[in-house]
């Protein structure tokens, strides 16, 4: 696998519950009386916007402090509280994130977005059954499927879960949510042709499904068909022009099509909307690498890890740059953190094996290559097998 093809673009399965700010009305000489609900919405948007400005300036700690003060004095600020929980999670303060989410669910047990987030906390803490229960409570309508796939893999019953969803999709062919969820399962396990089939079935029943439009766009990106991907992603943006996931993924499609400047413009739009998310930062780094500026790329990857340390693409690209420049000890350090963040990502395991092998740690390298062979991605699995054979035969680091 070449260095270029191993670079990871940060695609997004679904938007992580974007909290988007509505524009404030223009000032006028007329008196405007806002309802209490409108005041509450405006106050939350201002608090969230301010937190985002601080994050964009690199001050996430102050963002958390300011938002926590707002939430403490605005008990009905659900969106602000949920965003605070998100920031606690990204800082590794799982107990605080869990407390925020549980508090919201005590008030509204049917809050799917919060069930999804609590599931993420439990999954990170390896509370598999509790996480599965939360993600199931978050469906339909949230980005829980990818997490459920990895949890069922961890539990050892992934095939049963897939079979159950296939039966449900067969029994309810006009249920857009179920068709879309099965498409996400196939997307996660790197079966893009089947993913396309079920995403398109979802769109047959609900042509305005953001999840299905984004999903089928991603599947076509996996099939290296950026033109078709952009058609669906543009449809997504026609419905929701500020959708972070579709903005980011159309940028990835622009990269596949060789239009780097246009890709950069899309990533900048996405990053301005939600600077607390890492995907656009990873893609800034990818573009810097593509232009030969690996040191600048590393800065972006480190920034992406700082805003969210649980996204594997940051570690993959950071490891590649370090290894390409012979900095194997730095690569090892970064990739070990990547394994902790994303233990089932075969790319991280493969790169860690290369770092070990380059430093003469053959046994450790072989162990990581064995783990990489179980990757859902058939390309990663195959190259891990080839590197294992090469390392065993040659007794030296993979080249």
Secondary structure, DSSP 8 states (H G I E B T S, - for coil): --HHHH------SS--------------SS-----HHHHHHHHHHHHHHHHHHHHHTT-HHHHHHHHHHHHHH-TT-HHHHHHHHHHHHHTT-HHHHHHHHHHHHHH-TT-HHHHHHHHHHHHHTT-HHHHHHHHHHT-SSSS-HHHHHHHHHHHT-HHHHHHHHHHHHHHTTT-HHHHHHHHHHHHHTT-HHHHHHHHHHHHHH-TT-HHHHHHHHHHHHHTT-HHHHHHHHHHHHHH-TT-HHHHHHHHHHHHHTT-HHHHHHHHHHHHHH-TT-SHHHHHHHHHHHHTT-HHHHHHHHHHHHHH-TT-HHHHHHHHHHHHHTT-HHHHHHHHHHHHHH-TT-HHHHHHHHHHHHHTT-HHHHHHHHHHHTT-SSHHHHHHHHHHHHHHHHH-S---
